Amino acid sequence: METKKENKKGFWASLFSPKPCSCSCGNNLIIEEEEKPAASCCCEDNAATTKTGIKEVKILGPGCAKCKSTYQVIEKVINENNLDVKLTKIEDITEIMSYNVMGTPAVVVDEVVKIKGHVPSESEIKQIFGI
């Protein structure tokens, strides 16, 4: 008599296991990278881009002083360079963990984690933005 081992996912397994493709193509590709893909896996992305090509920047963190400083640095670079970039704060711990980030603040540029665990300088942000 054979016994089948049940495949149960625990909390940590659900956070760090390979994720299915999140675009609307329906191809069910498995993404196994640490970083989320910068562009759609297989579909044409026709969304408008800025002169830097960056559409959205997310600041991940619980709202601590370092997270607020990171937001201010990035906001200053965006404003000084007249960039049309959506800047968002993410304070929900579950959403932060979905990016495999354990140290905050973290900076996510177009769904790719670029900085973890420190407040970036203006020059570091400009380098990431390609300015």
N, CA, C and O atoms as CSV, one atom per row, in Angstrom:
chain,resi,resn,atom,element,x,y,z
A,1,MET,N,N,0.832,-1.175,0.000
A,1,MET,CA,C,0.000,0.000,0.000
A,1,MET,C,C,0.884,1.248,0.000
A,1,MET,O,O,1.737,1.419,0.871
A,2,GLU,N,N,0.668,2.105,-0.979
A,2,GLU,CA,C,1.452,3.339,-1.093
A,2,GLU,C,C,0.754,4.474,-0.360
A,2,GLU,O,O,-0.471,4.600,-0.386
A,3,THR,N,N,1.562,5.290,0.290
A,3,THR,CA,C,0.997,6.487,0.908
A,3,THR,C,C,1.549,7.697,0.183
A,3,THR,O,O,2.748,7.795,-0.079
A,4,LYS,N,N,0.673,8.592,-0.128
A,4,LYS,CA,C,1.093,9.817,-0.812
A,4,LYS,C,C,1.389,10.879,0.226
A,4,LYS,O,O,0.614,11.101,1.157
A,5,LYS,N,N,2.520,11.527,0.048
A,5,LYS,CA,C,2.896,12.614,0.945
A,5,LYS,C,C,2.175,13.876,0.487
A,5,LYS,O,O,2.294,14.288,-0.667
A,6,GLU,N,N,1.435,14.479,1.394
A,6,GLU,CA,C,0.723,15.704,1.052
A,6,GLU,C,C,1.705,16.843,0.887
A,6,GLU,O,O,2.637,16.995,1.677
A,7,ASN,N,N,1.493,17.635,-0.136
A,7,ASN,CA,C,2.358,18.781,-0.402
A,7,ASN,C,C,1.717,20.025,0.202
A,7,ASN,O,O,0.916,20.697,-0.448
A,8,LYS,N,N,2.073,20.326,1.443
A,8,LYS,CA,C,1.522,21.498,2.117
A,8,LYS,C,C,2.543,22.615,2.071
A,8,LYS,O,O,3.744,22.393,2.225
A,9,LYS,N,N,2.049,23.808,1.858
A,9,LYS,CA,C,2.917,24.980,1.863
A,9,LYS,C,C,2.760,25.696,3.187
A,9,LYS,O,O,1.649,26.030,3.598
A,10,GLY,N,N,3.871,25.928,3.845
A,10,GLY,CA,C,3.860,26.711,5.070
A,10,GLY,C,C,4.033,28.184,4.751
A,10,GLY,O,O,4.126,28.575,3.588
A,11,PHE,N,N,4.075,28.986,5.789
A,11,PHE,CA,C,4.212,30.432,5.632
A,11,PHE,C,C,5.481,30.793,4.866
A,11,PHE,O,O,5.421,31.554,3.900
A,12,TRP,N,N,6.623,30.261,5.280
A,12,TRP,CA,C,7.905,30.619,4.649
A,12,TRP,C,C,7.994,30.059,3.233
A,12,TRP,O,O,8.535,30.710,2.339
A,13,ALA,N,N,7.467,28.855,3.027
A,13,ALA,CA,C,7.497,28.272,1.688
A,13,ALA,C,C,6.677,29.103,0.715
A,13,ALA,O,O,7.054,29.251,-0.448
A,14,SER,N,N,5.566,29.642,1.178
A,14,SER,CA,C,4.740,30.460,0.290
A,14,SER,C,C,5.427,31.776,-0.057
A,14,SER,O,O,5.190,32.335,-1.128
A,15,LEU,N,N,6.272,32.275,0.837
A,15,LEU,CA,C,6.977,33.531,0.561
A,15,LEU,C,C,8.159,33.352,-0.377
A,15,LEU,O,O,8.421,34.207,-1.223
A,16,PHE,N,N,8.877,32.232,-0.228
A,16,PHE,CA,C,10.138,32.093,-0.946
A,16,PHE,C,C,10.125,31.033,-2.037
A,16,PHE,O,O,11.168,30.769,-2.636
A,17,SER,N,N,8.997,30.426,-2.310
A,17,SER,CA,C,8.916,29.444,-3.383
A,17,SER,C,C,8.797,30.157,-4.727
A,17,SER,O,O,8.422,31.329,-4.773
A,18,PRO,N,N,9.113,29.457,-5.832
A,18,PRO,CA,C,8.971,30.090,-7.153
A,18,PRO,C,C,7.545,30.571,-7.360
A,18,PRO,O,O,6.589,29.902,-6.967
A,19,LYS,N,N,7.411,31.725,-7.976
A,19,LYS,CA,C,6.108,32.350,-8.183
A,19,LYS,C,C,5.680,32.192,-9.644
A,19,LYS,O,O,6.517,32.271,-10.543
A,20,PRO,N,N,4.386,31.970,-9.888
A,20,PRO,CA,C,3.912,31.939,-11.274
A,20,PRO,C,C,3.934,33.339,-11.872
A,20,PRO,O,O,3.923,34.339,-11.155
A,21,CYS,N,N,3.966,33.388,-13.169
A,21,CYS,CA,C,3.957,34.655,-13.899
A,21,CYS,C,C,2.750,35.477,-13.462
A,21,CYS,O,O,1.650,34.944,-13.316
A,22,SER,N,N,2.956,36.780,-13.251
A,22,SER,CA,C,1.859,37.616,-12.766
A,22,SER,C,C,1.217,38.458,-13.861
A,22,SER,O,O,0.320,39.252,-13.573
A,23,CYS,N,N,1.645,38.309,-15.089
A,23,CYS,CA,C,1.034,39.106,-16.153
A,23,CYS,C,C,-0.255,38.432,-16.632
A,23,CYS,O,O,-0.615,37.362,-16.143
A,24,SER,N,N,-0.928,39.038,-17.558
A,24,SER,CA,C,-2.231,38.544,-17.998
A,24,SER,C,C,-2.162,37.586,-19.185
A,24,SER,O,O,-3.197,37.251,-19.762
A,25,CYS,N,N,-0.968,37.142,-19.559
A,25,CYS,CA,C,-0.839,36.298,-20.751
A,25,CYS,C,C,-1.378,34.890,-20.544
A,25,CYS,O,O,-1.781,34.236,-21.506
A,26,GLY,N,N,-1.391,34.412,-19.300
A,26,GLY,CA,C,-1.918,33.087,-19.027
A,26,GLY,C,C,-0.968,31.955,-19.355
A,26,GLY,O,O,-1.397,30.803,-19.415
A,27,ASN,N,N,0.318,32.243,-19.571
A,27,ASN,CA,C,1.272,31.197,-19.917
A,27,ASN,C,C,1.768,30.405,-18.718
A,27,ASN,O,O,2.409,29.369,-18.898
A,28,ASN,N,N,1.495,30.856,-17.508
A,28,ASN,CA,C,1.882,30.165,-16.280
A,28,ASN,C,C,3.366,29.839,-16.206
A,28,ASN,O,O,3.746,28.757,-15.759
A,29,LEU,N,N,4.204,30.769,-16.643
A,29,LEU,CA,C,5.641,30.603,-16.505
A,29,LEU,C,C,6.010,30.732,-15.037
A,29,LEU,O,O,5.374,31.487,-14.302
A,30,ILE,N,N,7.026,30.008,-14.606
A,30,ILE,CA,C,7.467,30.082,-13.219
A,30,ILE,C,C,8.672,31.008,-13.144
A,30,ILE,O,O,9.656,30.813,-13.857
A,31,ILE,N,N,8.594,32.007,-12.290
A,31,ILE,CA,C,9.667,32.969,-12.089
A,31,ILE,C,C,10.463,32.509,-10.874
A,31,ILE,O,O,9.919,32.458,-9.771
A,32,GLU,N,N,11.747,32.171,-11.052
A,32,GLU,CA,C,12.543,31.686,-9.940
A,32,GLU,C,C,13.640,32.655,-9.547
A,32,GLU,O,O,14.514,32.296,-8.758
A,33,GLU,N,N,13.624,33.864,-10.067
A,33,GLU,CA,C,14.649,34.839,-9.751
A,33,GLU,C,C,14.373,35.461,-8.400
A,33,GLU,O,O,13.232,35.476,-7.940
A,34,GLU,N,N,15.432,35.985,-7.749
A,34,GLU,CA,C,15.240,36.695,-6.487
A,34,GLU,C,C,14.513,38.000,-6.741
A,34,GLU,O,O,13.657,38.405,-5.955
A,35,GLU,N,N,14.851,38.653,-7.831
A,35,GLU,CA,C,14.219,39.922,-8.162
A,35,GLU,C,C,13.003,39.667,-9.029
A,35,GLU,O,O,12.963,38.705,-9.796
A,36,LYS,N,N,12.035,40.513,-8.905
A,36,LYS,CA,C,10.870,40.415,-9.773
A,36,LYS,C,C,11.268,40.930,-11.147
A,36,LYS,O,O,12.131,41.803,-11.242
A,37,PRO,N,N,10.661,40.412,-12.223
A,37,PRO,CA,C,11.047,40.857,-13.558
A,37,PRO,C,C,10.731,42.332,-13.773
A,37,PRO,O,O,9.706,42.836,-13.313
A,38,ALA,N,N,11.620,43.008,-14.471
A,38,ALA,CA,C,11.435,44.435,-14.733
A,38,ALA,C,C,10.355,44.663,-15.776
A,38,ALA,O,O,9.681,45.693,-15.761
A,39,ALA,N,N,10.189,43.720,-16.670
A,39,ALA,CA,C,9.196,43.852,-17.724
A,39,ALA,C,C,8.347,42.590,-17.741
A,39,ALA,O,O,8.663,41.604,-17.076
A,40,SER,N,N,7.294,42.635,-18.491
A,40,SER,CA,C,6.427,41.482,-18.615
A,40,SER,C,C,7.213,40.315,-19.193
A,40,SER,O,O,8.109,40.512,-20.012
A,41,CYS,N,N,6.882,39.108,-18.772
A,41,CYS,CA,C,7.658,37.938,-19.163
A,41,CYS,C,C,7.508,37.595,-20.642
A,41,CYS,O,O,8.445,37.073,-21.246
A,42,CYS,N,N,6.367,37.875,-21.226
A,42,CYS,CA,C,6.151,37.424,-22.590
A,42,CYS,C,C,5.200,38.313,-23.378
A,42,CYS,O,O,4.959,38.055,-24.557
A,43,CYS,N,N,4.669,39.325,-22.771
A,43,CYS,CA,C,3.682,40.186,-23.420
A,43,CYS,C,C,4.298,41.524,-23.782
A,43,CYS,O,O,5.284,41.943,-23.176
A,44,GLU,N,N,3.729,42.184,-24.753
A,44,GLU,CA,C,4.166,43.539,-25.086
A,44,GLU,C,C,3.664,44.483,-24.019
A,44,GLU,O,O,2.488,44.446,-23.656
A,45,ASP,N,N,4.534,45.322,-23.518
A,45,ASP,CA,C,4.148,46.284,-22.496
A,45,ASP,C,C,4.085,47.641,-23.166
A,45,ASP,O,O,5.123,48.231,-23.465
A,46,ASN,N,N,2.899,48.139,-23.403
A,46,ASN,CA,C,2.723,49.377,-24.154
A,46,ASN,C,C,2.526,50.599,-23.265
A,46,ASN,O,O,2.122,51.655,-23.751
A,47,ALA,N,N,2.805,50.473,-21.976
A,47,ALA,CA,C,2.610,51.603,-21.065
A,47,ALA,C,C,3.602,52.709,-21.374
A,47,ALA,O,O,4.705,52.455,-21.858
A,48,ALA,N,N,3.199,53.935,-21.089
A,48,ALA,CA,C,4.064,55.089,-21.333
A,48,ALA,C,C,5.251,55.067,-20.384
A,48,ALA,O,O,5.127,54.647,-19.234
A,49,THR,N,N,6.394,55.517,-20.865
A,49,THR,CA,C,7.588,55.577,-20.038
A,49,THR,C,C,8.065,57.013,-19.944
A,49,THR,O,O,7.654,57.867,-20.730
A,50,THR,N,N,8.922,57.269,-18.995
A,50,THR,CA,C,9.485,58.598,-18.833
A,50,THR,C,C,10.768,58.695,-19.634
A,50,THR,O,O,11.176,57.736,-20.290
A,51,LYS,N,N,11.414,59.875,-19.577
A,51,LYS,CA,C,12.671,60.029,-20.307
A,51,LYS,C,C,13.754,59.106,-19.765
A,51,LYS,O,O,14.730,58.834,-20.465
A,52,THR,N,N,13.607,58.617,-18.534
A,52,THR,CA,C,14.561,57.656,-17.984
A,52,THR,C,C,14.113,56.223,-18.242
A,52,THR,O,O,14.886,55.286,-18.038
A,53,GLY,N,N,12.884,56.046,-18.685
A,53,GLY,CA,C,12.351,54.705,-18.896
A,53,GLY,C,C,11.735,54.117,-17.631
A,53,GLY,O,O,11.211,53.004,-17.664
A,54,ILE,N,N,11.790,54.836,-16.532
A,54,ILE,CA,C,11.267,54.344,-15.260
A,54,ILE,C,C,9.825,54.810,-15.092
A,54,ILE,O,O,9.508,55.984,-15.284
A,55,LYS,N,N,8.960,53.870,-14.730
A,55,LYS,CA,C,7.541,54.180,-14.550
A,55,LYS,C,C,7.174,54.355,-13.082
A,55,LYS,O,O,6.404,55.249,-12.731
A,56,GLU,N,N,7.732,53.491,-12.218
A,56,GLU,CA,C,7.313,53.507,-10.817
A,56,GLU,C,C,8.471,53.160,-9.894
A,56,GLU,O,O,9.289,52.291,-10.198
A,57,VAL,N,N,8.528,53.855,-8.760
A,57,VAL,CA,C,9.506,53.583,-7.713
A,57,VAL,C,C,8.730,53.358,-6.426
A,57,VAL,O,O,7.862,54.153,-6.066
A,58,LYS,N,N,9.052,52.260,-5.730
A,58,LYS,CA,C,8.404,51.954,-4.462
A,58,LYS,C,C,9.453,51.979,-3.353
A,58,LYS,O,O,10.558,51.461,-3.514
A,59,ILE,N,N,9.090,52.589,-2.226
A,59,ILE,CA,C,9.930,52.583,-1.041
A,59,ILE,C,C,9.307,51.579,-0.080
A,59,ILE,O,O,8.166,51.750,0.348
A,60,LEU,N,N,10.057,50.533,0.258
A,60,LEU,CA,C,9.561,49.509,1.157
A,60,LEU,C,C,10.119,49.746,2.552
A,60,LEU,O,O,11.332,49.865,2.725
A,61,GLY,N,N,9.245,49.816,3.545
A,61,GLY,CA,C,9.690,49.994,4.917
A,61,GLY,C,C,8.530,50.304,5.834
A,61,GLY,O,O,7.462,50.719,5.382
A,62,PRO,N,N,8.740,50.103,7.137
A,62,PRO,CA,C,7.655,50.268,8.104
A,62,PRO,C,C,7.341,51.709,8.487
A,62,PRO,O,O,6.471,51.939,9.327
A,63,GLY,N,N,8.014,52.668,7.904
A,63,GLY,CA,C,7.752,54.068,8.237
A,63,GLY,C,C,8.751,54.646,9.215
A,63,GLY,O,O,8.485,55.673,9.840
A,64,CYS,N,N,9.900,54.001,9.357
A,64,CYS,CA,C,10.939,54.472,10.274
A,64,CYS,C,C,11.640,55.708,9.694
A,64,CYS,O,O,11.345,56.121,8.572
A,65,ALA,N,N,12.552,56.287,10.449
A,65,ALA,CA,C,13.263,57.495,10.018
A,65,ALA,C,C,14.071,57.251,8.743
A,65,ALA,O,O,14.112,58.112,7.864
A,66,LYS,N,N,14.717,56.081,8.635
A,66,LYS,CA,C,15.506,55.780,7.435
A,66,LYS,C,C,14.612,55.652,6.203
A,66,LYS,O,O,14.985,56.068,5.107
A,67,CYS,N,N,13.440,55.078,6.395
A,67,CYS,CA,C,12.493,54.930,5.283
A,67,CYS,C,C,12.005,56.298,4.814
A,67,CYS,O,O,11.884,56.542,3.614
A,68,LYS,N,N,11.729,57.180,5.759
A,68,LYS,CA,C,11.285,58.534,5.416
A,68,LYS,C,C,12.393,59.309,4.713
A,68,LYS,O,O,12.126,60.061,3.776
A,69,SER,N,N,13.646,59.130,5.164
A,69,SER,CA,C,14.784,59.789,4.512
A,69,SER,C,C,14.952,59.293,3.084
A,69,SER,O,O,15.219,60.078,2.175
A,70,THR,N,N,14.795,57.988,2.889
A,70,THR,CA,C,14.900,57.407,1.550
A,70,THR,C,C,13.840,58.004,0.636
A,70,THR,O,O,14.133,58.369,-0.502
A,71,TYR,N,N,12.615,58.105,1.126
A,71,TYR,CA,C,11.527,58.696,0.345
A,71,TYR,C,C,11.876,60.131,-0.044
A,71,TYR,O,O,11.675,60.527,-1.192
A,72,GLN,N,N,12.396,60.913,0.905
A,72,GLN,CA,C,12.732,62.315,0.646
A,72,GLN,C,C,13.850,62.454,-0.379
A,72,GLN,O,O,13.794,63.336,-1.236
A,73,VAL,N,N,14.868,61.591,-0.304
A,73,VAL,CA,C,15.980,61.641,-1.261
A,73,VAL,C,C,15.468,61.365,-2.671
A,73,VAL,O,O,15.803,62.085,-3.612
A,74,ILE,N,N,14.660,60.327,-2.812
A,74,ILE,CA,C,14.151,59.957,-4.134
A,74,ILE,C,C,13.180,61.012,-4.654
A,74,ILE,O,O,13.207,61.355,-5.836
A,75,GLU,N,N,12.333,61.521,-3.782
A,75,GLU,CA,C,11.394,62.577,-4.178
A,75,GLU,C,C,12.155,63.811,-4.671
A,75,GLU,O,O,11.753,64.434,-5.654
A,76,LYS,N,N,13.243,64.163,-4.000
A,76,LYS,CA,C,14.055,65.318,-4.394
A,76,LYS,C,C,14.663,65.113,-5.783
A,76,LYS,O,O,14.635,66.021,-6.613
A,77,VAL,N,N,15.213,63.921,-6.036
A,77,VAL,CA,C,15.807,63.629,-7.349
A,77,VAL,C,C,14.739,63.687,-8.437
A,77,VAL,O,O,14.982,64.233,-9.514
A,78,ILE,N,N,13.568,63.132,-8.170
A,78,ILE,CA,C,12.474,63.146,-9.150
A,78,ILE,C,C,12.050,64.581,-9.454
A,78,ILE,O,O,11.882,64.943,-10.619
A,79,ASN,N,N,11.878,65.397,-8.417
A,79,ASN,CA,C,11.438,66.786,-8.603
A,79,ASN,C,C,12.498,67.643,-9.283
A,79,ASN,O,O,12.169,68.434,-10.167
A,80,GLU,N,N,13.769,67.502,-8.890
A,80,GLU,CA,C,14.847,68.303,-9.479
A,80,GLU,C,C,15.037,68.013,-10.963
A,80,GLU,O,O,15.449,68.889,-11.724
A,81,ASN,N,N,14.736,66.783,-11.372
A,81,ASN,CA,C,14.943,66.388,-12.762
A,81,ASN,C,C,13.642,66.331,-13.561
A,81,ASN,O,O,13.626,65.838,-14.689
A,82,ASN,N,N,12.556,66.833,-12.980
A,82,ASN,CA,C,11.249,66.862,-13.649
A,82,ASN,C,C,10.870,65.515,-14.258
A,82,ASN,O,O,10.458,65.440,-15.416
A,83,LEU,N,N,11.012,64.458,-13.471
A,83,LEU,CA,C,10.695,63.118,-13.950
A,83,LEU,C,C,9.231,62.797,-13.680
A,83,LEU,O,O,8.683,63.164,-12.640
A,84,ASP,N,N,8.614,62.117,-14.619
A,84,ASP,CA,C,7.231,61.676,-14.463
A,84,ASP,C,C,7.260,60.228,-13.976
A,84,ASP,O,O,7.032,59.292,-14.742
A,85,VAL,N,N,7.544,60.071,-12.690
A,85,VAL,CA,C,7.687,58.753,-12.082
A,85,VAL,C,C,6.728,58.665,-10.903
A,85,VAL,O,O,6.651,59.581,-10.084
A,86,LYS,N,N,6.001,57.563,-10.825
A,86,LYS,CA,C,5.092,57.344,-9.699
A,86,LYS,C,C,5.917,56.876,-8.501
A,86,LYS,O,O,6.625,55.872,-8.590
A,87,LEU,N,N,5.831,57.594,-7.383
A,87,LEU,CA,C,6.567,57.267,-6.163
A,87,LEU,C,C,5.572,56.800,-5.106
A,87,LEU,O,O,4.627,57.515,-4.771
A,88,THR,N,N,5.794,55.586,-4.579
A,88,THR,CA,C,4.857,54.971,-3.651
A,88,THR,C,C,5.582,54.459,-2.414
A,88,THR,O,O,6.692,53.935,-2.510
A,89,LYS,N,N,4.947,54.613,-1.243
A,89,LYS,CA,C,5.455,54.019,-0.001
A,89,LYS,C,C,4.690,52.725,0.249
A,89,LYS,O,O,3.463,52.696,0.153
A,90,ILE,N,N,5.408,51.667,0.564
A,90,ILE,CA,C,4.789,50.394,0.927
A,90,ILE,C,C,5.178,50.109,2.374
A,90,ILE,O,O,6.356,49.920,2.675
A,91,GLU,N,N,4.192,50.076,3.271
A,91,GLU,CA,C,4.460,49.837,4.690
A,91,GLU,C,C,3.896,48.506,5.183
A,91,GLU,O,O,4.122,48.127,6.332
A,92,ASP,N,N,3.163,47.794,4.325
A,92,ASP,CA,C,2.578,46.505,4.693
A,92,ASP,C,C,3.667,45.430,4.703
A,92,ASP,O,O,4.292,45.178,3.673
A,93,ILE,N,N,3.900,44.796,5.852
A,93,ILE,CA,C,5.000,43.841,6.006
A,93,ILE,C,C,4.856,42.641,5.071
A,93,ILE,O,O,5.860,42.125,4.581
A,94,THR,N,N,3.637,42.191,4.818
A,94,THR,CA,C,3.426,41.057,3.916
A,94,THR,C,C,3.841,41.416,2.495
A,94,THR,O,O,4.484,40.621,1.810
A,95,GLU,N,N,3.477,42.603,2.060
A,95,GLU,CA,C,3.864,43.039,0.720
A,95,GLU,C,C,5.374,43.253,0.631
A,95,GLU,O,O,5.986,42.926,-0.386
A,96,ILE,N,N,5.975,43.797,1.685
A,96,ILE,CA,C,7.428,43.980,1.706
A,96,ILE,C,C,8.120,42.629,1.583
A,96,ILE,O,O,9.083,42.489,0.829
A,97,MET,N,N,7.634,41.636,2.320
A,97,MET,CA,C,8.240,40.303,2.280
A,97,MET,C,C,8.046,39.620,0.931
A,97,MET,O,O,8.825,38.734,0.579
A,98,SER,N,N,7.029,40.008,0.171
A,98,SER,CA,C,6.825,39.415,-1.156
A,98,SER,C,C,7.957,39.778,-2.115
A,98,SER,O,O,8.131,39.128,-3.146
A,99,TYR,N,N,8.723,40.812,-1.779
A,99,TYR,CA,C,9.890,41.199,-2.574
A,99,TYR,C,C,11.174,40.544,-2.054
A,99,TYR,O,O,12.265,40.887,-2.508
A,100,ASN,N,N,11.057,39.611,-1.112
A,100,ASN,CA,C,12.208,38.948,-0.494
A,100,ASN,C,C,13.145,39.949,0.164
A,100,ASN,O,O,14.363,39.779,0.132
A,101,VAL,N,N,12.582,40.981,0.753
A,101,VAL,CA,C,13.359,42.013,1.432
A,101,VAL,C,C,13.225,41.802,2.933
A,101,VAL,O,O,12.118,41.794,3.471
A,102,MET,N,N,14.357,41.632,3.606
A,102,MET,CA,C,14.351,41.474,5.058
A,102,MET,C,C,14.966,42.682,5.760
A,102,MET,O,O,14.817,42.837,6.972
A,103,GLY,N,N,15.660,43.542,5.004
A,103,GLY,CA,C,16.252,44.749,5.571
A,103,GLY,C,C,15.665,45.968,4.898
A,103,GLY,O,O,15.637,46.058,3.670
A,104,THR,N,N,15.197,46.905,5.700
A,104,THR,CA,C,14.611,48.116,5.134
A,104,THR,C,C,15.464,49.314,5.512
A,104,THR,O,O,16.210,49.245,6.489
A,105,PRO,N,N,15.381,50.387,4.786
A,105,PRO,CA,C,14.490,50.611,3.654
A,105,PRO,C,C,14.980,49.867,2.410
A,105,PRO,O,O,16.153,49.510,2.301
A,106,ALA,N,N,14.073,49.649,1.496
A,106,ALA,CA,C,14.410,49.056,0.212
A,106,ALA,C,C,13.763,49.899,-0.880
A,106,ALA,O,O,12.708,50.502,-0.681
A,107,VAL,N,N,14.422,49.928,-2.038
A,107,VAL,CA,C,13.926,50.696,-3.176
A,107,VAL,C,C,13.671,49.725,-4.318
A,107,VAL,O,O,14.556,48.968,-4.716
A,108,VAL,N,N,12.450,49.756,-4.839
A,108,VAL,CA,C,12.047,48.903,-5.953
A,108,VAL,C,C,11.768,49.805,-7.143
A,108,VAL,O,O,10.931,50.704,-7.070
A,109,VAL,N,N,12.477,49.558,-8.246
A,109,VAL,CA,C,12.307,50.346,-9.462
A,109,VAL,C,C,11.693,49.439,-10.517
A,109,VAL,O,O,12.309,48.455,-10.928
A,110,ASP,N,N,10.498,49.762,-10.951
A,110,ASP,CA,C,9.769,48.956,-11.941
A,110,ASP,C,C,9.793,47.472,-11.578
A,110,ASP,O,O,10.116,46.622,-12.409
A,111,GLU,N,N,9.448,47.175,-10.328
A,111,GLU,CA,C,9.314,45.818,-9.785
A,111,GLU,C,C,10.635,45.067,-9.622
A,111,GLU,O,O,10.620,43.849,-9.446
A,112,VAL,N,N,11.769,45.754,-9.673
A,112,VAL,CA,C,13.072,45.141,-9.428
A,112,VAL,C,C,13.679,45.794,-8.191
A,112,VAL,O,O,13.807,47.017,-8.132
A,113,VAL,N,N,14.050,44.985,-7.206
A,113,VAL,CA,C,14.666,45.512,-5.990
A,113,VAL,C,C,16.074,45.990,-6.328
A,113,VAL,O,O,16.918,45.207,-6.765
A,114,LYS,N,N,16.319,47.285,-6.122
A,114,LYS,CA,C,17.617,47.879,-6.450
A,114,LYS,C,C,18.464,48.168,-5.215
A,114,LYS,O,O,19.690,48.090,-5.280
A,115,ILE,N,N,17.830,48.499,-4.093
A,115,ILE,CA,C,18.556,48.864,-2.875
A,115,ILE,C,C,17.873,48.189,-1.696
A,115,ILE,O,O,16.646,48.173,-1.597
A,116,LYS,N,N,18.701,47.622,-0.786
A,116,LYS,CA,C,18.176,47.012,0.436
A,116,LYS,C,C,19.019,47.464,1.621
A,116,LYS,O,O,20.248,47.452,1.549
A,117,GLY,N,N,18.372,47.860,2.702
A,117,GLY,CA,C,19.034,48.027,3.975
A,117,GLY,C,C,19.793,49.304,4.250
A,117,GLY,O,O,20.426,49.416,5.300
A,118,HIS,N,N,19.759,50.277,3.350
A,118,HIS,CA,C,20.429,51.550,3.635
A,118,HIS,C,C,19.731,52.704,2.929
A,118,HIS,O,O,18.982,52.513,1.971
A,119,VAL,N,N,19.996,53.905,3.427
A,119,VAL,CA,C,19.456,55.114,2.807
A,119,VAL,C,C,20.379,55.475,1.647
A,119,VAL,O,O,21.569,55.711,1.861
A,120,PRO,N,N,19.856,55.523,0.431
A,120,PRO,CA,C,20.712,55.834,-0.722
A,120,PRO,C,C,21.055,57.318,-0.791
A,120,PRO,O,O,20.319,58.171,-0.294
A,121,SER,N,N,22.186,57.600,-1.418
A,121,SER,CA,C,22.559,58.995,-1.671
A,121,SER,C,C,21.868,59.458,-2.954
A,121,SER,O,O,21.361,58.645,-3.726
A,122,GLU,N,N,21.856,60.765,-3.169
A,122,GLU,CA,C,21.275,61.302,-4.407
A,122,GLU,C,C,22.013,60.757,-5.619
A,122,GLU,O,O,21.390,60.420,-6.626
A,123,SER,N,N,23.340,60.670,-5.529
A,123,SER,CA,C,24.115,60.177,-6.676
A,123,SER,C,C,23.809,58.708,-6.967
A,123,SER,O,O,23.804,58.297,-8.127
A,124,GLU,N,N,23.556,57.916,-5.931
A,124,GLU,CA,C,23.197,56.511,-6.133
A,124,GLU,C,C,21.848,56.401,-6.845
A,124,GLU,O,O,21.681,55.569,-7.737
A,125,ILE,N,N,20.894,57.232,-6.453
A,125,ILE,CA,C,19.577,57.235,-7.098
A,125,ILE,C,C,19.701,57.698,-8.545
A,125,ILE,O,O,19.085,57.114,-9.437
A,126,LYS,N,N,20.487,58.736,-8.784
A,126,LYS,CA,C,20.685,59.225,-10.155
A,126,LYS,C,C,21.314,58.154,-11.026
A,126,LYS,O,O,20.959,58.019,-12.197
A,127,GLN,N,N,22.245,57.390,-10.469
A,127,GLN,CA,C,22.873,56.309,-11.230
A,127,GLN,C,C,21.840,55.237,-11.580
A,127,GLN,O,O,21.819,54.742,-12.707
A,128,ILE,N,N,20.994,54.880,-10.634
A,128,ILE,CA,C,19.947,53.886,-10.893
A,128,ILE,C,C,18.970,54.400,-11.946
A,128,ILE,O,O,18.536,53.644,-12.815
A,129,PHE,N,N,18.625,55.682,-11.869
A,129,PHE,CA,C,17.700,56.284,-12.823
A,129,PHE,C,C,18.343,56.528,-14.183
A,129,PHE,O,O,17.633,56.770,-15.159
A,130,GLY,N,N,19.662,56.471,-14.269
A,130,GLY,CA,C,20.348,56.732,-15.537
A,130,GLY,C,C,20.425,58.205,-15.876
A,130,GLY,O,O,20.386,58.582,-17.047
A,131,ILE,N,N,20.535,59.045,-14.848
A,131,ILE,CA,C,20.598,60.498,-15.062
A,131,ILE,C,C,22.047,60.941,-15.042
A,131,ILE,O,O,22.332,62.128,-15.203
